[in-house]
Amino acid sequence: QVRLVESGGGLVQPGGSLRLSCAASQFTFSSSRASWYRQAPGKGRELIAEISPYGGRINYADFVKGRFTLSSDNAKNTVYLQMNNLKPEDTAVYYCYAPGRNLWGQGTQVTVSS
């Protein structure tokens, strides 16, 4: 079954870190563009970061620049989102997305709270 499976969310204090993972099944992630989005309660889904096919270019939204890092591991067919210096306003459900297949993961909850 072609799918994306996220993991790594949880509860963290402000200033803390989390690493989200997104594993692809039944297709090769490295040959596709991959994106991370998030959706906070009562808000629309917003783009956080995206990587071009074969990792040639990575773009970030301004609100995460310097704090979040997108990376990929081709051997594991997985993309990651390392999130540092987390803030309460980062609380949201985080999704990975493969635009070429219009394929979304199930989402993983990130809560930043003291």
HELIX and SHEET records of a PDB file:
HELIX    1   1 PHE A   29  SER A   31  5                                   3    
HELIX    2   2 PRO A   53  GLY A   55  5                                   3    
HELIX    3   3 ASP A   62  VAL A   64  5                                   3    
HELIX    4   4 ASN A   74  LYS A   76  5                                   3    
HELIX    5   5 PRO A   88  ASP A   90  5                                   3    
HELIX    6   6 PRO A   99  ARG A  101  5                                   3    
SHEET    1   A 4 ARG A   3  SER A   7  0                                        
SHEET    2   A 4 LEU A  18  SER A  25 -1                                        
SHEET    3   A 4 THR A  78  MET A  83 -1                                        
SHEET    4   A 4 PHE A  68  ASP A  73 -1                                        
SHEET    1   B 6 GLY A  10  VAL A  12  0                                        
SHEET    2   B 6 THR A 108  VAL A 112  1                                        
SHEET    3   B 6 ALA A  92  ALA A  98 -1                                        
SHEET    4   B 6 ALA A  34  GLN A  39 -1                                        
SHEET    5   B 6 ARG A  45  ILE A  51 -1                                        
SHEET    6   B 6 ILE A  58  TYR A  60 -1                                        
SHEET    1   C 4 GLY A  10  VAL A  12  0                                        
SHEET    2   C 4 THR A 108  VAL A 112  1                                        
SHEET    3   C 4 ALA A  92  ALA A  98 -1                                        
SHEET    4   C 4 LEU A 103  TRP A 104 -1                                        
END                                                                             
